[in-house]
Amino acid sequence: MKFMKLGSKSDCFQTDGNIRCVATELSTDITVHVADVKFYLHKFPLLSKSARLQKLVSSSNEGKGDEVHIHDIPGGPTAFEICAKFCYGMTVNLNAYNLVAARCAAEYLEMHETVEKGNLIYKIDVFLNSSIFRSWKDSVIVLQTTKNLLQLSEELKITPRCIDAIASKASVDVSKVDWSYTYNRKKIPEENGDDANWNSVRNRTVPNDWWLRT
């Protein structure tokens, strides 16, 4: 499975029941309510990358600009935490299992290039195009995860692009496939070193269902 590592700072998020906070000497100055979870964070890293949080803070009534509610964010607290850690520059690992939720949450938070160059939406889209959609296994996993965020996944073109990627892999001309055997398949005699004529070149016929076996 392919993954993308973002950020380089250590993970300073601490959890206490339904409370998440950043362990730092600098006092937090904003509380973000996501479902039943409270995040005690800092405005600067969040607002520097999220246009939606900028608007929520500036439009808060009764002088409560330090407290915002975003109960309807796709992916819930888990996806928001990924976005928040990205804002802080903390290490975040994205893979086929959490990518859709993170992408949808980033869209909700409006983490676009117009807010800051190299923002989260841009980085996830690059990862999708350069890695995920090139792997049929990862494409299948991503497609499976879209069922929980089906409407937004459709709007962001994630679902149809997964389907296109899988279809293109399944229909490829087998003569163009570089067939290899994975660790969970029984090795053929020459791979076990039992064939004295083995010269590291495979001339095996590519199975028609190669994409199911790899």
Residue pairs with C-beta under 8 A, 6 or more apart in sequence:
1 95
1 96
1 137
1 138
1 141
2 95
2 96
2 131
2 132
2 135
2 138
3 93
3 94
3 95
4 93
4 94
4 95
4 123
4 127
4 131
5 91
5 92
5 93
5 94
6 86
6 91
6 92
6 93
6 94
6 120
6 123
7 85
7 86
7 88
7 89
7 90
7 91
7 92
8 89
8 91
9 88
9 89
9 90
9 91
10 90
10 91
11 85
11 90
11 91
12 22
12 23
12 24
12 88
12 90
13 20
13 21
13 22
13 23
13 81
13 84
13 85
13 90
14 20
14 21
14 22
14 23
18 36
18 37
18 38
19 37
19 38
19 40
20 37
20 38
20 39
20 40
20 77
20 81
21 28
21 39
21 40
21 41
22 28
22 40
22 41
22 42
22 88
24 42
26 42
28 40
28 41
28 42
29 42
29 43
29 66
30 40
30 41
30 42
30 43
30 46
30 57
30 66
30 67
30 68
31 38
31 39
31 40
31 41
31 66
31 67
31 68
32 38
32 39
32 41
32 46
32 53
32 68
32 69
32 70
32 80
32 84
33 39
33 67
33 68
33 69
33 70
33 71
34 70
34 71
34 73
34 76
34 77
34 80
35 71
35 76
35 77
37 77
39 77
39 80
39 81
39 84
41 84
43 57
43 66
45 87
45 88
45 89
46 53
46 84
46 87
47 53
47 54
47 57
48 87
48 115
48 116
49 86
49 87
49 111
49 115
49 116
49 119
49 120
50 83
50 87
50 109
50 110
50 111
50 115
51 109
51 110
51 111
51 112
51 114
51 115
52 70
52 108
52 109
52 110
53 68
53 109
56 68
56 70
57 65
57 66
57 68
58 65
60 66
60 67
60 68
70 80
70 108
72 108
73 79
73 80
73 105
73 108
73 109
74 101
74 104
74 105
74 107
74 108
74 149
74 152
75 82
75 100
75 101
75 102
75 104
75 105
75 149
78 98
78 101
79 98
79 101
79 102
79 104
79 105
80 105
80 109
82 92
82 94
82 98
82 101
82 102
82 105
83 102
83 105
83 106
83 109
83 111
83 120
85 91
85 92
86 92
86 111
86 120
94 102
94 124
94 127
95 138
96 132
96 137
96 138
96 141
96 142
96 145
97 141
97 145
98 145
99 124
99 127
99 128
99 132
99 142
99 145
100 142
100 145
100 146
100 148
100 149
100 153
100 158
101 145
101 148
101 149
102 120
102 124
103 121
103 124
103 125
103 128
103 156
103 158
104 149
104 152
104 153
104 156
106 119
106 120
106 121
106 124
107 121
107 152
107 156
111 119
111 120
111 121
112 119
112 121
112 122
113 119
113 121
113 122
128 142
128 158
128 161
131 138
132 138
132 139
132 142
132 165
133 139
133 161
133 162
133 165
134 165
136 165
136 166
136 169
136 170
136 211
137 214
139 162
139 165
139 166
139 169
140 162
140 166
142 158
142 162
143 159
143 162
143 163
143 166
146 153
146 158
146 159
146 162
150 159
153 159
154 160
169 211
170 211
172 211
174 206
174 207
174 208
174 210
175 206
177 206
177 210
179 202
179 204
179 206
179 207
179 210
180 202
180 214
181 187
181 188
181 191
182 213
182 214
185 213
188 204
189 195
190 197
190 198
191 198
207 213
